[in-house]
Amino acid sequence: MAATLIYEVECLLDPDIVADYDAWLPGHVRDVLDCPGFHGASIEIPETPPGERQRRRIRYRVESASALDHYLENHATRLRTETAERFGARVQCERRVFKPRHEIAPPAREAARCLNCGAPVLGKHCEQCGQAADVHVLSMREVGGDVAHSLLHLDSRIWQTIKLLARKPGELTREFIAGRHQLYLPPFRLYLAISVLFFALQALLPDKESIHFEKPDAVQDHAEKQAAQASEDLRKELEKQGVTTSGKGSSILSGEDCNIRILDGGGKTKFEQSMSAACRQMKADGGKRFAEHFATTAPKLMFLFLPLIAAVALLFYWKPRRLYAEHLVLFLHNHAFTFLLLSVTAVFSTLADLKFTGSGLFGLAAFLLYCYLPYYVFRSMRVVYAEGRFKTTFKFLSISIIYFLLLGVTMLLALVATMLSLS
């Protein structure tokens, strides 16, 4: 099929990269020609007036506007990223499209302009920035198609990021530190997306250990009678031995009326009153609101926990000195993988509980994944920090101890904050 349009790319070069760019350019052009619909290309060297930067012009022959649209949507970003990574701002490119005269709009009709950058738009996408020409409020069908395309497309950054995160510990962090950002999701966005997936999955899967504060009436009456009888028997036994009982204990929690006391004597503090009110709320609804509030409070505190543990890592990697952001990115990636692994193991554990033929294999797989997690973190530290096994083992164990201590404090704060939100 004969080409119906010319796609022209003209680049302005810094003097120090001309030789390198001329050696690299033919291979880049061949990569573009491998894309569907491209039938040939020519490389031109325009005459340059003295004192001006040299130019290189590449004219591609494309069979149709739809083929060019497909290239701009699926391949242009990747190829332009490779050029930017190699030459950076030392090369500046302008792009134009030339069509046969019978496809040009009538003179009275002004060409549409891109709403993003203002350049003329001759096809379905802007040749300068790649934005679609048809910008409108999407219908639900279009939204669903866009989401499905983003998730299922083989070239999607989501799949490339998750594949590298899961298969090669620490490599995603190294790619980010090296400045290769375009092909992967940003660390905070990746962590947020996977953590949302994890907590949503926890809400969908059946609970194995739900919180229950209510008992059926008959069972509750029987339990209360047994508790009262046991208390009376204990009181009589103590009196026989000459011990006087006042009937007032100093326990922190009385299960009958949620009378929470931190210290004996005096009136209740505002904190104790709030905790008692939260306890009564948990008894009233079986802990349902508590579980819902905790599921929203814990992730917020984790955002405070991650920067804190990244600061701890600075104490262990002070020579050679590393940027704080490097430690933070590593912890974000490791936590993203942890949530991903916990999501998979939650599904496997649920399948194992169904007790069908072969369901035990899912339980074994979940156990092996749990065992793999410490190795993953250890391996990621070796890859990112490039230290020996002995040093990495010592720092891994030391940071792990501090990590779990701080995590315990964080979760305790989450529990207290959750109970106070119920009062």
VEXROFI-533933 format. One record per residue (C-alpha): residue in one letter; y, z, x. Coordinates in nm, 4 decimals, padded with zeros to 6 digits, always signed. Example, Ala and Ser with C-alpha at 12.3 -4.5 7.8 and 13.67 -1.06 7.14 Angstrom:
BEGIN
- A, -00.4500, +00.7800, +01.2300;
- S, -00.1060, +00.7140, +01.3670;
***
This chain:
BEGIN
- M, +00.0000, +00.0000, +00.0000;
- A, +00.3404, -00.0990, +00.1400;
- A, +00.5894, +00.1783, +00.2124;
- T, +00.8585, +00.2105, -00.0539;
- L, +01.1018, +00.4416, +00.1260;
- I, +01.2154, +00.5520, +00.4705;
- Y, +01.2326, +00.9213, +00.5603;
- E, +01.4679, +00.9609, +00.8575;
- V, +01.5029, +01.2672, +01.0808;
- E, +01.7831, +01.2623, +01.3402;
- C, +01.7961, +01.5462, +01.5926;
- L, +02.0772, +01.6584, +01.8235;
- L, +01.9412, +01.7987, +02.1531;
- D, +02.0730, +02.0413, +02.4129;
- P, +02.0731, +01.8824, +02.7607;
- D, +01.8177, +02.1258, +02.9061;
- I, +01.5436, +02.0381, +02.6561;
- V, +01.5667, +01.6571, +02.6492;
- A, +01.2721, +01.5952, +02.8821;
- D, +01.0546, +01.8595, +02.7153;
- Y, +01.1448, +01.7323, +02.3668;
- D, +01.0632, +01.3685, +02.4584;
- A, +00.7210, +01.4763, +02.5895;
- W, +00.6481, +01.6840, +02.2785;
- L, +00.7849, +01.4475, +02.0121;
- P, +00.5026, +01.1830, +01.9957;
- G, +00.2422, +01.4514, +01.9210;
- H, +00.4622, +01.5979, +01.6491;
- V, +00.5088, +01.2544, +01.4913;
- R, +00.1317, +01.2019, +01.4897;
- D, +00.0933, +01.5362, +01.3055;
- V, +00.3378, +01.4178, +01.0402;
- L, +00.1571, +01.0837, +01.0079;
- D, -00.1667, +01.2726, +00.9358;
- C, -00.0099, +01.3859, +00.6066;
- P, -00.1045, +01.1779, +00.2984;
- G, +00.1262, +00.8851, +00.2161;
- F, +00.2783, +00.8336, +00.5639;
- H, +00.2021, +00.4808, +00.6951;
- G, +00.3953, +00.4582, +01.0204;
- A, +00.6915, +00.5756, +01.2227;
- S, +00.9338, +00.4624, +01.4915;
- I, +01.1164, +00.6750, +01.7487;
- E, +01.4669, +00.5540, +01.8313;
- I, +01.7117, +00.6653, +02.1028;
- P, +02.0672, +00.5941, +01.9825;
- E, +02.3336, +00.5262, +02.2408;
- T, +02.5244, +00.8435, +02.3240;
- P, +02.8906, +00.8374, +02.4324;
- P, +02.9615, +01.0204, +02.7609;
- G, +02.9963, +01.3947, +02.7196;
- E, +02.8069, +01.4136, +02.3866;
- R, +02.4609, +01.5557, +02.3247;
- Q, +02.1737, +01.3116, +02.3127;
- R, +02.0086, +01.2197, +01.9832;
- R, +01.6586, +01.1195, +01.8794;
- R, +01.5941, +00.9426, +01.5499;
- I, +01.2501, +00.9239, +01.3844;
- R, +01.2069, +00.6883, +01.0877;
- Y, +00.8897, +00.7459, +00.8825;
- R, +00.7564, +00.4874, +00.6370;
- V, +00.6326, +00.6652, +00.3217;
- E, +00.4465, +00.4987, +00.0369;
- S, +00.6237, +00.6772, -00.2511;
- A, +00.8632, +00.9512, -00.3523;
- S, +00.5702, +01.1595, -00.4795;
- A, +00.4062, +01.1431, -00.1352;
- L, +00.7292, +01.2667, +00.0233;
- D, +00.7537, +01.5454, -00.2358;
- H, +00.3972, +01.6506, -00.1540;
- Y, +00.4841, +01.6613, +00.2178;
- L, +00.8006, +01.8664, +00.1610;
- E, +00.6155, +02.1141, -00.0584;
- N, +00.2942, +02.1604, +00.1416;
- H, +00.3469, +02.0627, +00.5065;
- A, +00.7164, +02.0491, +00.5993;
- T, +00.7658, +02.4262, +00.6366;
- R, +00.4710, +02.4625, +00.8737;
- L, +00.5760, +02.1702, +01.0963;
- R, +00.9425, +02.2737, +01.1010;
- T, +00.8381, +02.6262, +01.1953;
- E, +00.6445, +02.4935, +01.4938;
- T, +00.9535, +02.3036, +01.6079;
- A, +01.1745, +02.6113, +01.5662;
- E, +00.9314, +02.8323, +01.7585;
- R, +00.9299, +02.5880, +02.0510;
- F, +01.2975, +02.4891, +02.0755;
- G, +01.4878, +02.7363, +01.8558;
- A, +01.8560, +02.6588, +01.8020;
- R, +01.8625, +02.4120, +02.0921;
- V, +01.7711, +02.1302, +01.8544;
- Q, +01.9528, +02.0580, +01.5263;
- C, +01.8128, +01.8086, +01.2783;
- E, +01.9531, +01.6136, +00.9835;
- R, +01.7252, +01.4446, +00.7309;
- R, +01.7890, +01.1451, +00.5080;
- V, +01.5888, +00.9324, +00.2647;
- F, +01.6423, +00.5570, +00.2226;
- K, +01.4999, +00.3831, -00.0847;
- P, +01.4748, +00.0137, -00.1821;
- R, +01.7788, -00.1033, -00.3762;
- H, +01.5894, -00.1404, -00.7058;
- E, +01.5257, +00.2376, -00.7037;
- I, +01.8846, +00.3393, -00.6385;
- A, +02.0705, +00.4879, -00.9350;
- P, +02.3501, +00.2788, -01.0904;
- P, +02.6889, +00.3182, -00.9135;
- A, +02.8439, +00.4905, -01.2137;
- R, +02.5839, +00.7672, -01.1988;
- E, +02.6517, +01.0320, -00.9369;
- A, +02.3507, +01.1617, -00.7442;
- A, +02.2405, +01.5142, -00.8287;
- R, +02.3111, +01.7855, -00.5760;
- C, +02.0938, +02.0738, -00.4665;
- L, +02.1974, +02.4005, -00.6286;
- N, +02.0957, +02.5880, -00.3131;
- C, +02.2685, +02.3989, -00.0281;
- G, +02.4743, +02.1296, -00.2066;
- A, +02.3072, +01.8292, -00.0377;
- P, +02.2380, +01.5113, -00.2443;
- V, +01.8912, +01.5159, -00.4049;
- L, +01.7165, +01.1806, -00.4416;
- G, +01.3663, +01.3033, -00.5226;
- K, +01.2011, +01.6092, -00.6694;
- H, +01.2915, +01.8260, -00.3689;
- C, +01.5954, +01.8643, -00.1482;
- E, +01.5411, +01.7016, +00.1934;
- Q, +01.7583, +01.9656, +00.3635;
- C, +01.6230, +02.2971, +00.2329;
- G, +01.3139, +02.1992, +00.0302;
- Q, +01.4235, +02.3547, -00.3015;
- A, +01.3015, +02.1813, -00.6168;
- A, +01.5588, +01.9645, -00.7913;
- D, +01.4483, +02.0798, -01.1361;
- V, +01.5734, +02.4396, -01.1526;
- H, +01.5457, +02.6023, -01.4940;
- V, +01.4218, +02.9190, -01.6641;
- L, +01.0446, +02.9003, -01.6378;
- S, +00.8139, +02.9258, -01.9358;
- M, +00.5189, +03.1675, -01.9282;
- R, +00.2866, +02.8750, -01.8607;
- E, +00.4928, +02.7693, -01.5595;
- V, +00.5124, +03.1281, -01.4349;
- G, +00.1351, +03.1603, -01.4608;
- G, +00.0841, +02.8327, -01.2769;
- D, +00.3263, +02.9358, -01.0029;
- V, +00.1506, +03.2712, -00.9552;
- A, -00.1922, +03.1058, -00.9487;
- H, -00.0710, +02.8488, -00.6952;
- S, +00.0784, +03.1183, -00.4725;
- L, -00.2396, +03.3256, -00.4787;
- L, -00.5081, +03.0575, -00.4672;
- H, -00.3525, +02.7876, -00.2483;
- L, -00.5445, +02.7670, +00.0795;
- D, -00.2224, +02.7396, +00.2832;
- S, -00.0699, +03.0432, +00.1118;
- R, +00.0844, +03.3050, +00.3417;
- I, -00.0952, +03.5733, +00.1397;
- W, -00.4415, +03.4535, +00.2377;
- Q, -00.3443, +03.3819, +00.5965;
- T, -00.2007, +03.7324, +00.6276;
- I, -00.4935, +03.9128, +00.4644;
- K, -00.7488, +03.7100, +00.6613;
- L, -00.5885, +03.7975, +00.9936;
- L, -00.5340, +04.1602, +00.8861;
- A, -00.9001, +04.2096, +00.7893;
- R, -01.0760, +04.0089, +01.0601;
- K, -00.8809, +04.0977, +01.3751;
- P, -00.7465, +04.4536, +01.4041;
- G, -00.3997, +04.4649, +01.5577;
- E, -00.3565, +04.0857, +01.5822;
- L, -00.1196, +04.0679, +01.2833;
- T, +00.1015, +04.3320, +01.4457;
- R, +00.0998, +04.1405, +01.7738;
- E, +00.1997, +03.8220, +01.5936;
- F, +00.4931, +04.0025, +01.4310;
- I, +00.6083, +04.1635, +01.7578;
- A, +00.5887, +03.8233, +01.9287;
- G, +00.8319, +03.6845, +01.6699;
- R, +00.5893, +03.4652, +01.4729;
- H, +00.6977, +03.5725, +01.1233;
- Q, +00.7078, +03.2549, +00.9148;
- L, +00.3330, +03.2172, +00.8578;
- Y, +00.2746, +03.5761, +00.7400;
- L, +00.4027, +03.8215, +00.4810;
- P, +00.6575, +04.0770, +00.6076;
- P, +00.4975, +04.4179, +00.6822;
- F, +00.6777, +04.6143, +00.4083;
- R, +00.6015, +04.3488, +00.1456;
- L, +00.2354, +04.3372, +00.2509;
- Y, +00.2017, +04.7166, +00.2380;
- L, +00.3743, +04.7364, -00.0990;
- A, +00.1634, +04.4573, -00.2528;
- I, -00.1708, +04.6017, -00.1402;
- S, -00.0774, +04.9605, -00.2321;
- V, +00.0250, +04.8456, -00.5818;
- L, -00.3095, +04.6648, -00.6086;
- F, -00.4935, +04.9813, -00.5023;
- F, -00.3216, +05.2135, -00.7513;
- A, -00.3583, +04.9556, -01.0311;
- L, -00.7290, +04.9300, -00.9529;
- Q, -00.7614, +05.3079, -00.9632;
- A, -00.6145, +05.3045, -01.3139;
- L, -00.8546, +05.0318, -01.4307;
- L, -01.1791, +05.1640, -01.2841;
- P, -01.3607, +05.4443, -01.4710;
- D, -01.2890, +05.7934, -01.3402;
- K, -01.5808, +05.9779, -01.1889;
- E, -01.4049, +06.3103, -01.1489;
- S, -01.1467, +06.3400, -01.4229;
- I, -00.9392, +06.6569, -01.4544;
- H, -01.0430, +06.8553, -01.7600;
- F, -00.8742, +07.1770, -01.8689;
- E, -00.9941, +07.1740, -02.2291;
- K, -01.3419, +07.2635, -02.3450;
- P, -01.4977, +07.2038, -02.6832;
- D, -01.4249, +07.4965, -02.9119;
- A, -01.7798, +07.6322, -02.9177;
- V, -01.8184, +07.6070, -02.5394;
- Q, -01.4724, +07.7564, -02.4808;
- D, -01.5385, +08.0548, -02.7117;
- H, -01.8708, +08.1176, -02.5425;
- A, -01.7143, +08.0995, -02.1953;
- E, -01.4315, +08.3340, -02.2917;
- K, -01.6782, +08.5862, -02.4369;
- Q, -01.8850, +08.5731, -02.1195;
- A, -01.5752, +08.6207, -01.9028;
- A, -01.4544, +08.9135, -02.1133;
- Q, -01.7999, +09.0773, -02.1027;
- A, -01.8215, +09.0315, -01.7244;
- S, -01.4747, +09.1834, -01.6796;
- E, -01.5652, +09.4833, -01.8971;
- D, -01.8918, +09.5406, -01.7095;
- L, -01.7063, +09.5278, -01.3766;
- R, -01.4445, +09.7778, -01.5013;
- K, -01.7136, +10.0249, -01.6169;
- E, -01.8983, +09.9956, -01.2863;
- L, -01.5803, +10.0665, -01.0891;
- E, -01.4992, +10.3710, -01.3069;
- K, -01.8479, +10.5097, -01.2453;
- Q, -01.7719, +10.4923, -00.8742;
- G, -01.4424, +10.6750, -00.9221;
- V, -01.2162, +10.3707, -00.8928;
- T, -00.9257, +10.3656, -01.1384;
- T, -00.8450, +10.0287, -01.2929;
- S, -00.5067, +09.9483, -01.4420;
- G, -00.6019, +09.6255, -01.6032;
- K, -00.3324, +09.4408, -01.4065;
- G, -00.4542, +09.2110, -01.1360;
- S, -00.2606, +09.0516, -00.8519;
- S, -00.4221, +08.7100, -00.8756;
- I, -00.2092, +08.4024, -00.8414;
- L, -00.3418, +08.2325, -01.1520;
- S, -00.4704, +08.3759, -01.4754;
- G, -00.6759, +08.1015, -01.6363;
- E, -00.6196, +08.2388, -01.9873;
- D, -00.2391, +08.2182, -02.0070;
- C, -00.1405, +08.0261, -01.6885;
- N, +00.0482, +08.3308, -01.5620;
- I, +00.1282, +08.2038, -01.2108;
- R, +00.2620, +08.4706, -00.9751;
- I, +00.3338, +08.4055, -00.6084;
- L, +00.4329, +08.7661, -00.5284;
- D, +00.3634, +09.0901, -00.7153;
- G, +00.6428, +09.2949, -00.8629;
- G, +00.9719, +09.2016, -01.0229;
- G, +01.0327, +08.9235, -01.2686;
- K, +00.9172, +08.5677, -01.2382;
- T, +01.1193, +08.3303, -01.0255;
- K, +01.2330, +07.9951, -01.1616;
- F, +00.9709, +07.8234, -00.9443;
- E, +00.6917, +08.0433, -01.0868;
- Q, +00.8122, +07.9750, -01.4403;
- S, +00.8074, +07.6001, -01.3768;
- M, +00.4578, +07.6134, -01.2301;
- S, +00.3308, +07.8189, -01.5248;
- A, +00.4804, +07.5700, -01.7699;
- A, +00.3142, +07.2848, -01.5804;
- C, -00.0192, +07.4654, -01.5946;
- R, +00.0076, +07.5027, -01.9719;
- Q, +00.0913, +07.1324, -02.0013;
- M, -00.2177, +07.0443, -01.7955;
- K, -00.4353, +07.2626, -02.0187;
- A, -00.2884, +07.1033, -02.3293;
- D, -00.3644, +06.7394, -02.2384;
- G, -00.6568, +06.7812, -02.0001;
- G, -00.4473, +06.6901, -01.6949;
- K, -00.3679, +06.3372, -01.8132;
- R, +00.0087, +06.3561, -01.7538;
- F, -00.0472, +06.5296, -01.4214;
- A, -00.2679, +06.2441, -01.2978;
- E, -00.0154, +05.9824, -01.4160;
- H, +00.2804, +06.1571, -01.2511;
- F, +00.0896, +06.2181, -00.9280;
- A, -00.0039, +05.8459, -00.9091;
- T, +00.3687, +05.7590, -00.9131;
- T, +00.4889, +06.0445, -00.6895;
- A, +00.2380, +06.0078, -00.4033;
- P, +00.3325, +05.6474, -00.3066;
- K, +00.7019, +05.7442, -00.2908;
- L, +00.6299, +06.0274, -00.0491;
- M, +00.4096, +05.7946, +00.1570;
- F, +00.7205, +05.5853, +00.2255;
- L, +00.8678, +05.8973, +00.3878;
- F, +00.5410, +05.9800, +00.5629;
- L, +00.5020, +05.6418, +00.7378;
- P, +00.8351, +05.6498, +00.9266;
- L, +00.7612, +06.0102, +01.0254;
- I, +00.4190, +05.9368, +01.1772;
- A, +00.5653, +05.6284, +01.3510;
- A, +00.8176, +05.8612, +01.5175;
- V, +00.5270, +06.0784, +01.6357;
- A, +00.3735, +05.7720, +01.8055;
- L, +00.6918, +05.7400, +02.0154;
- L, +00.5949, +06.0625, +02.1933;
- F, +00.2652, +05.9117, +02.3086;
- Y, +00.3965, +05.5706, +02.4167;
- W, +00.7053, +05.6455, +02.6223;
- K, +00.6015, +05.4545, +02.9356;
- P, +00.6483, +05.1630, +02.9115;
- R, +00.8974, +05.2399, +02.6375;
- R, +00.8368, +05.0619, +02.3072;
- L, +01.0672, +05.0074, +02.0150;
- Y, +01.0298, +05.2363, +01.7144;
- A, +00.9894, +04.9295, +01.4907;
- E, +00.6710, +04.8297, +01.6785;
- H, +00.5030, +05.1605, +01.5913;
- L, +00.6230, +05.1385, +01.2309;
- V, +00.4856, +04.7848, +01.1878;
- L, +00.1476, +04.8925, +01.3267;
- F, +00.1239, +05.1857, +01.0840;
- L, +00.2317, +04.9642, +00.7935;
- H, -00.0401, +04.7118, +00.8749;
- N, -00.3057, +04.9824, +00.9255;
- H, -00.2146, +05.1500, +00.5968;
- A, -00.2198, +04.8141, +00.4202;
- F, -00.5720, +04.7563, +00.5542;
- T, -00.6711, +05.1110, +00.4507;
- F, -00.5594, +05.0500, +00.0917;
- L, -00.7397, +04.7142, +00.0955;
- L, -01.0599, +04.8773, +00.2210;
- L, -01.0327, +05.1613, -00.0326;
- S, -00.9914, +04.9058, -00.3108;
- V, -01.3096, +04.7264, -00.2067;
- T, -01.5054, +05.0514, -00.1667;
- A, -01.3867, +05.1702, -00.5100;
- V, -01.5314, +04.8558, -00.6666;
- F, -01.8555, +04.8946, -00.4679;
- S, -01.8892, +05.2625, -00.5674;
- T, -01.8371, +05.1737, -00.9332;
- L, -02.1096, +04.9078, -00.9113;
- A, -02.3404, +05.1538, -00.7337;
- D, -02.2977, +05.4049, -01.0197;
- L, -02.4285, +05.1509, -01.2723;
- K, -02.7830, +05.2132, -01.1436;
- F, -02.9152, +04.8579, -01.1785;
- T, -03.1683, +04.6992, -00.9457;
- G, -03.0161, +04.6731, -00.6002;
- S, -02.7075, +04.8803, -00.6888;
- G, -02.7822, +05.1102, -00.3957;
- L, -02.6782, +04.8302, -00.1599;
- F, -02.3230, +04.8571, -00.2913;
- G, -02.3215, +05.2290, -00.2145;
- L, -02.4488, +05.1574, +00.1374;
- A, -02.1824, +04.8891, +00.1849;
- A, -01.9109, +05.1341, +00.0724;
- F, -02.0379, +05.3942, +00.3218;
- L, -02.0381, +05.1415, +00.6081;
- L, -01.6815, +05.0361, +00.5235;
- Y, -01.5691, +05.4002, +00.5399;
- C, -01.7331, +05.4265, +00.8828;
- Y, -01.5580, +05.1064, +00.9970;
- L, -01.2088, +05.2360, +00.9199;
- P, -01.1731, +05.4704, +01.2254;
- Y, -01.2935, +05.1911, +01.4550;
- Y, -01.0428, +04.9505, +01.2986;
- V, -00.7520, +05.1853, +01.3717;
- F, -00.8785, +05.2517, +01.7253;
- R, -00.9218, +04.8800, +01.7946;
- S, -00.5761, +04.7961, +01.6567;
- M, -00.4207, +05.0501, +01.8963;
- R, -00.5998, +04.8909, +02.1921;
- V, -00.4917, +04.5407, +02.0923;
- V, -00.1249, +04.6279, +02.0302;
- Y, -00.0677, +04.8728, +02.3161;
- A, -00.3087, +04.7077, +02.5664;
- E, -00.4360, +05.0342, +02.7187;
- G, -00.7817, +05.1357, +02.8389;
- R, -01.0511, +05.3009, +02.6302;
- F, -00.9974, +05.6514, +02.7715;
- K, -00.6213, +05.6563, +02.7120;
- T, -00.6568, +05.4971, +02.3710;
- T, -00.9295, +05.7471, +02.2701;
- F, -00.7158, +06.0449, +02.3730;
- K, -00.4081, +05.9149, +02.1910;
- F, -00.6138, +05.8093, +01.8888;
- L, -00.7604, +06.1611, +01.8490;
- S, -00.4267, +06.3344, +01.9121;
- I, -00.2321, +06.1175, +01.6705;
- S, -00.5143, +06.1488, +01.4130;
- I, -00.4920, +06.5295, +01.4178;
- I, -00.1147, +06.5221, +01.3723;
- Y, -00.1548, +06.2476, +01.1125;
- F, -00.3865, +06.4511, +00.8891;
- L, -00.1737, +06.7644, +00.9246;
- L, +00.1374, +06.5756, +00.8155;
- L, -00.0605, +06.3963, +00.5445;
- G, -00.1788, +06.7322, +00.4096;
- V, +00.1791, +06.8583, +00.3952;
- T, +00.2880, +06.5345, +00.2264;
- M, +00.0160, +06.5555, -00.0386;
- L, +00.0953, +06.9255, -00.0976;
- L, +00.4586, +06.8318, -00.1563;
- A, +00.3397, +06.5567, -00.3909;
- L, +00.1314, +06.8075, -00.5888;
- V, +00.4198, +07.0547, -00.6160;
- A, +00.6665, +06.7817, -00.7085;
- T, +00.4257, +06.6529, -00.9724;
- M, +00.3803, +06.9962, -01.1305;
- L, +00.7553, +07.0561, -01.1323;
- S, +00.8060, +06.7215, -01.3071;
- L, +00.5768, +06.8419, -01.5881;
- S, +00.7774, +07.1560, -01.6604;
***
